[in-house]
Amino acid sequence: MSEVDKDPSNLSPDSYYTLPGHADAAIAAAYAQTRFIGAGAGIFATNFTMLEMPTGTARTETGQNTDLNNLLGLSYNGENVFVANWWNGPYSVIAQANLVLDKVPGIQMDNVKKNQVLGEAQFLRAWSYFYLVRLYGAVPLLTTSILSASDEKVYANRTSIDSVYAQIVADLQAAEGAGLPNTDASGRASLGAVKSLLAEVYLTMAGAPLNKGVEYYQLAAEKANEVISGNWYSLFPNYNALHTESTENTGEHIFMIQYLSGVANNDMQTHMLPNFKDVSAYDTEVGSTVPTNQFYNSFEPGDLRTVDRQGFFFTSYYDKGFEALKPLGAPYIYKHFDIVANGTLGTRGTTTSGLNRMNIRFAQVLLTYAEAANEAGAAPTQAALDALKKIRDRAGLMTPVLGGFTKDSFRQAVWRERWHELCYEGITWFDMVRLRKAYNDATDTFVDFVGYKLPESGAVLQEKHLLFPLPTVEMQNNPGLRPQNPGYPSI
């Protein structure tokens, strides 16, 4: 052993994981990696944008970021920075989760706490692979740590989509038995988060590309109902509570990406502000991700989600963030708006946001249950209708009685609510892929994914767009990833 190896200040995975506090630090590091969603993607852009631009519901007011504009124009390839970041981000979470799962079992500590930490790591690994398999299809399935560049797993081949989903389900089922609390106001994964994610996984497996059908719709309905019947969560009475720090990790929020002002700042605020209209304390207002007018106008008349500065959008705001109210001439995303950071009437903003970003919330579980229960049965049920009605009641909308729906009309009613209720949360794109459908917001109808023209750019979705390309640099470094996904340039 060299003198360097003997130096106690040099920590390695073999020497570090010895105390209970090390387990807490290790799982905290895994949670920290989830913030890749809000990390930068070149000038004036953030990673979350990749899941919004190809949906047809978003546009951009900035032209400086070529990769961003290529997403909107559906002209991206494996060299796009967003494509690379969405590959590297989940794998960074997986790498840390694998370290926890490999090393924490050997720590002498309270077994209840140890099992909970391991359950959280399994949740985070499943959460990460769920993104990867939906974005890229077959991907390397790594379930143990890589501790050196010589490890053969560095050059792992792609694993079948079926096998990746099997691991996701296995991790979540194991996490269900890990003794996690039903809810967790600290922001850590809870039993409710595990079951909610598993319901969404089953719903996705029921659709494309696996097309497992009725059996998995039934599994999705059952798992979502466990969350609903547990009475662990409830819808907030108003939409402003969705983006208020005092309500984070409680009520409707099941799992969030955690931020803390001054420690781990949420830097996404400027990217959703109008482009340089001086309605904020921030010096830079980018407008890189904003709604299309057509999608905003597709909400039903009287829908409270469209009420200015009360729902999901704002069409006016205060000059400099705290002076006189002024119109903006277009809708912007209010769902993630941090009032403290941006400012409000009479109060200057801090320009430092610690607002968490919603990732799984109870509204999604209700809509997952409604859709899955309908697909699993011969006709919509009262329980499925009740779940849908909760969403519409809060929006101030009337909902037909059960007899007013057929199975198909209820299906489309739920889809429509998913598009409207869950907009700009990184969910719509995945709904489009599993359903092979797009929402034509001009006609209020659902059309085939392939052949749908995005209203902002005029680009047309093709079969190849059901998957993103693998990052070129990853394929250059690891020949085991080849060939490239169909329709994209190879290397």
KAGI-V84850 format. One record per residue. N is the residue number from 1. PHI is phi in degrees with one decimal (NA if undefined). PSI is psi as a letter, one per 30 degrees, with the letter a starting at -180 (NA if undefined). D_LAST is the distance of its C-alpha to the last C-alpha in whole Angstrom. Layout:
N:PHI:PSI:D_LAST
N:PHI:PSI:D_LAST
This chain:
1:NA:k:43
2:-76.2:l:42
3:-62.6:e:44
4:-64.2:e:41
5:-65.1:e:41
6:-78.2:f:44
7:-63.1:j:44
8:-66.4:f:45
9:-80.6:f:43
10:-92.6:j:40
11:-94.5:k:39
12:-136.5:l:36
13:-55.6:f:35
14:-76.4:e:38
15:-97.6:f:41
16:-83.5:e:40
17:-79.6:i:41
18:-127.7:f:44
19:-122.3:l:46
20:-54.7:e:46
21:-63.8:f:45
22:-67.7:e:42
23:-65.0:e:41
24:-64.3:e:42
25:-65.1:e:40
26:-68.1:e:37
27:-73.0:e:37
28:-62.9:e:37
29:-65.5:e:34
30:-66.6:e:32
31:-60.8:e:34
32:-59.2:e:33
33:-67.9:f:29
34:-64.9:f:30
35:-72.9:g:30
36:-58.2:f:27
37:-57.3:e:27
38:-100.2:g:29
39:-77.7:l:27
40:-72.0:l:26
41:-134.5:i:23
42:85.3:a:23
43:-65.5:k:26
44:58.7:h:29
45:-153.2:l:27
46:-132.6:l:27
47:-55.6:e:24
48:-56.7:f:27
49:-60.7:f:26
50:-59.9:e:23
51:-85.5:f:25
52:-109.7:e:27
53:-59.1:e:26
54:-81.6:g:24
55:-81.7:f:28
56:91.4:f:30
57:-99.0:f:32
58:-127.4:l:31
59:-141.8:l:30
60:-131.5:k:30
61:-106.6:g:33
62:-118.6:k:30
63:-110.4:g:28
64:-77.7:f:27
65:-98.6:j:24
66:-62.7:e:21
67:-63.3:e:19
68:-64.4:e:22
69:-66.5:e:23
70:-68.8:e:19
71:-64.4:e:20
72:-64.6:e:24
73:-90.2:g:22
74:55.6:h:20
75:-116.3:g:17
76:-81.0:l:15
77:-141.0:a:11
78:-70.6:f:9
79:-95.9:g:11
80:-67.6:k:14
81:-64.8:e:17
82:-63.9:e:18
83:-59.9:e:16
84:-68.3:e:15
85:-67.2:e:19
86:-75.2:f:20
87:-81.6:e:17
88:-69.2:e:19
89:-59.8:e:23
90:-60.2:e:23
91:-68.5:f:22
92:-69.5:e:24
93:-65.5:e:27
94:-61.2:e:26
95:-59.4:e:26
96:-71.7:e:30
97:-63.0:e:31
98:-63.6:e:30
99:-60.8:e:32
100:-60.1:e:35
101:-69.0:f:35
102:-81.1:e:35
103:-101.5:e:37
104:-65.1:e:40
105:-55.7:f:42
106:-85.7:f:43
107:-81.4:k:45
108:-78.7:j:48
109:-159.8:l:49
110:-56.9:k:50
111:-66.7:e:49
112:-63.1:e:49
113:-65.7:e:47
114:-60.6:e:45
115:-62.6:e:44
116:-66.4:e:43
117:-61.3:e:41
118:-65.4:e:39
119:-63.9:e:39
120:-64.1:e:38
121:-64.5:e:35
122:-66.7:e:34
123:-60.4:e:34
124:-65.7:e:32
125:-66.6:e:29
126:-63.3:e:30
127:-56.1:e:30
128:-71.5:e:26
129:-66.5:f:25
130:-64.4:e:26
131:-65.6:e:24
132:-61.7:e:21
133:-69.2:e:21
134:-76.8:e:22
135:-82.2:e:20
136:-119.3:f:17
137:80.4:b:18
138:-66.3:k:18
139:-136.6:l:17
140:-59.9:k:19
141:-102.9:j:22
142:-109.6:j:24
143:-119.5:g:28
144:-133.9:l:29
145:-70.7:l:28
146:-108.9:j:26
147:-108.8:f:28
148:-153.8:l:26
149:-67.9:f:23
150:-86.3:f:24
151:-63.1:k:24
152:-64.5:f:22
153:-69.1:f:22
154:-58.1:f:19
155:-112.1:h:17
156:-64.6:k:18
157:-77.1:l:16
158:-71.2:k:17
159:-106.8:k:20
160:-58.1:l:21
161:-57.8:e:23
162:-56.1:e:26
163:-68.1:e:26
164:-64.5:e:25
165:-64.0:e:28
166:-60.6:e:30
167:-69.1:e:30
168:-58.7:e:30
169:-63.9:e:33
170:-61.4:e:34
171:-63.1:e:34
172:-69.5:e:36
173:-65.4:e:39
174:-65.1:e:39
175:-65.0:e:39
176:-60.8:e:42
177:-97.9:g:44
178:-89.5:g:44
179:79.1:g:47
180:-69.2:k:45
181:-66.7:l:47
182:-58.9:e:47
183:-133.8:l:46
184:-148.0:j:46
185:-73.4:f:47
186:-82.5:f:45
187:99.2:g:42
188:-79.2:l:41
189:-63.3:k:39
190:-121.0:l:42
191:-61.3:e:43
192:-61.7:e:43
193:-66.4:e:40
194:-61.2:e:39
195:-66.2:e:40
196:-64.7:e:39
197:-66.5:e:35
198:-64.5:e:36
199:-60.3:e:38
200:-69.1:e:34
201:-63.4:e:32
202:-62.2:e:35
203:-59.7:e:35
204:-68.1:e:31
205:-64.0:f:31
206:-66.6:f:34
207:-97.5:a:31
208:-72.6:k:28
209:-91.8:f:26
210:-75.8:e:28
211:53.7:h:31
212:-79.4:f:34
213:70.6:b:36
214:-55.3:e:40
215:-57.3:e:40
216:-82.6:f:37
217:-62.0:e:39
218:-64.2:e:42
219:-61.2:e:41
220:-63.3:e:39
221:-63.3:e:43
222:-64.3:e:44
223:-70.5:e:42
224:-63.3:e:43
225:-67.3:f:46
226:-62.3:e:47
227:-70.8:e:46
228:-65.5:e:48
229:-72.3:f:51
230:-70.6:f:51
231:55.1:h:52
232:-87.3:f:50
233:-133.4:l:48
234:-151.3:l:49
235:-67.4:k:48
236:-65.4:k:49
237:-68.9:f:52
238:-138.5:l:50
239:-76.1:f:47
240:-62.0:f:48
241:-66.6:f:48
242:-68.3:f:44
243:-130.8:h:43
244:-125.7:k:46
245:-60.6:e:46
246:-68.9:f:49
247:-106.5:g:48
248:-61.2:k:45
249:62.7:g:44
250:-136.8:l:47
251:60.5:c:48
252:-88.2:f:45
253:-78.9:k:43
254:-99.3:e:41
255:-147.6:k:38
256:-132.4:l:37
257:-82.6:k:35
258:-88.1:k:37
259:-132.6:l:38
260:-146.5:j:41
261:-55.9:k:42
262:85.1:f:42
263:-116.0:e:41
264:-135.8:j:37
265:-75.4:k:37
266:-86.4:j:36
267:-97.4:g:34
268:-84.8:f:33
269:-56.9:e:37
270:-65.4:f:36
271:-76.4:f:33
272:-107.0:f:35
273:-78.4:l:38
274:-57.3:k:39
275:-69.4:j:37
276:49.9:h:40
277:-109.6:g:43
278:54.8:h:45
279:-121.2:h:45
280:-157.3:l:45
281:-73.2:f:45
282:-70.7:k:42
283:-74.0:e:41
284:-108.0:k:38
285:-122.3:j:38
286:-95.1:e:34
287:68.9:h:34
288:-77.2:f:30
289:-136.1:j:31
290:-137.7:l:34
291:-69.6:l:35
292:-80.9:k:35
293:-60.3:e:39
294:-64.7:e:38
295:-68.0:e:37
296:-56.5:e:40
297:-76.5:f:43
298:-81.6:f:42
299:-68.1:k:44
300:-62.7:k:47
301:-56.3:k:50
302:86.0:f:52
303:-67.4:j:49
304:-65.4:f:49
305:-69.2:f:46
306:-100.8:g:46
307:-69.6:k:49
308:-55.6:k:48
309:61.7:g:48
310:-127.6:f:49
311:-106.9:b:46
312:-94.4:f:42
313:-133.9:l:42
314:-133.0:k:44
315:-116.4:g:45
316:-149.5:l:48
317:-157.5:l:48
318:-82.1:k:50
319:-56.3:k:50
320:61.6:g:48
321:92.3:f:48
322:-147.0:f:52
323:-100.1:b:54
324:-63.8:k:55
325:-71.2:k:53
326:-140.6:k:51
327:-73.0:l:49
328:-109.4:f:45
329:80.5:g:45
330:-165.1:l:42
331:-84.2:k:41
332:-133.3:l:39
333:-77.8:j:38
334:-102.5:f:41
335:-57.1:e:40
336:-113.4:g:39
337:-76.2:k:41
338:-96.8:j:43
339:-64.6:e:46
340:-63.0:e:47
341:-73.4:e:44
342:-84.6:e:44
343:108.8:l:48
344:-150.1:l:51
345:-51.7:j:54
346:83.7:f:56
347:-132.6:k:54
348:-68.6:k:51
349:-76.9:l:48
350:-87.3:f:47
351:60.2:g:43
352:-133.5:j:42
353:-104.2:k:41
354:-116.4:g:41
355:-72.1:k:41
356:-65.0:l:39
357:-107.9:k:36
358:-62.0:k:37
359:-129.8:e:35
360:-130.4:k:37
361:-134.7:l:40
362:-63.7:e:43
363:-58.7:e:43
364:-64.9:e:39
365:-63.0:e:41
366:-60.8:e:44
367:-73.2:e:41
368:-64.0:e:39
369:-62.5:e:43
370:-59.8:e:44
371:-66.3:e:41
372:-65.6:e:41
373:-63.9:e:44
374:-65.9:e:45
375:-69.9:f:42
376:-79.9:f:43
377:-113.9:a:47
378:-84.7:f:48
379:-160.2:l:49
380:-62.6:k:49
381:-105.8:l:51
382:-64.2:e:53
383:-64.2:e:51
384:-65.2:e:48
385:-62.7:e:50
386:-60.5:e:51
387:-64.7:e:48
388:-63.5:e:47
389:-64.4:e:50
390:-60.6:e:50
391:-66.8:e:47
392:-74.8:e:49
393:-60.9:e:52
394:-63.6:e:51
395:-78.5:f:49
396:76.7:g:53
397:-110.1:k:52
398:-79.6:k:54
399:-124.1:k:52
400:-57.8:l:54
401:-72.3:l:56
402:-55.9:e:54
403:-67.2:f:56
404:-84.5:g:54
405:-118.1:k:51
406:-96.6:l:49
407:-59.2:e:46
408:-71.8:e:44
409:-68.7:e:46
410:-68.8:e:46
411:-54.1:e:42
412:-72.0:e:41
413:-64.4:e:44
414:-68.6:e:42
415:-55.8:e:38
416:-60.0:e:40
417:-68.4:e:41
418:-61.8:e:38
419:-62.1:e:36
420:-83.2:e:39
421:-72.1:e:40
422:-102.8:g:37
423:-60.2:k:35
424:60.7:g:33
425:-117.4:g:33
426:73.9:g:29
427:-114.1:e:31
428:-56.3:e:31
429:-59.4:e:27
430:-69.8:e:27
431:-64.5:e:30
432:-61.6:e:28
433:-70.4:e:26
434:-73.1:e:28
435:-89.9:f:31
436:57.6:h:28
437:-131.8:l:31
438:-126.9:l:31
439:-97.5:j:34
440:-83.4:j:35
441:-74.5:f:38
442:-77.1:e:39
443:-110.5:f:41
444:58.8:h:41
445:-132.6:l:39
446:-104.7:k:36
447:-126.6:l:34
448:-62.8:k:31
449:-56.7:e:28
450:-70.0:k:26
451:102.4:f:27
452:-76.3:k:29
453:-93.5:k:29
454:-64.0:k:28
455:-66.5:f:32
456:-82.4:e:31
457:-98.6:f:28
458:79.6:f:28
459:-70.3:k:25
460:-111.8:k:25
461:-67.2:k:23
462:-117.8:l:21
463:-56.2:e:20
464:-63.0:f:17
465:-74.0:f:19
466:-65.6:f:20
467:-127.4:l:17
468:-86.0:l:15
469:-71.9:l:12
470:-73.0:k:11
471:-60.1:k:10
472:-57.8:e:7
473:-63.5:e:9
474:-68.4:e:11
475:-71.1:e:8
476:-68.7:e:7
477:-77.4:f:11
478:-130.7:j:12
479:-60.5:f:10
480:-66.7:f:13
481:-82.7:f:11
482:-75.7:l:9
483:-82.8:l:9
484:-64.8:l:8
485:-58.1:k:11
486:-56.7:k:13
487:93.9:f:13
488:-106.4:l:10
489:-60.1:k:7
490:-84.5:a:4
491:-116.0:NA:0
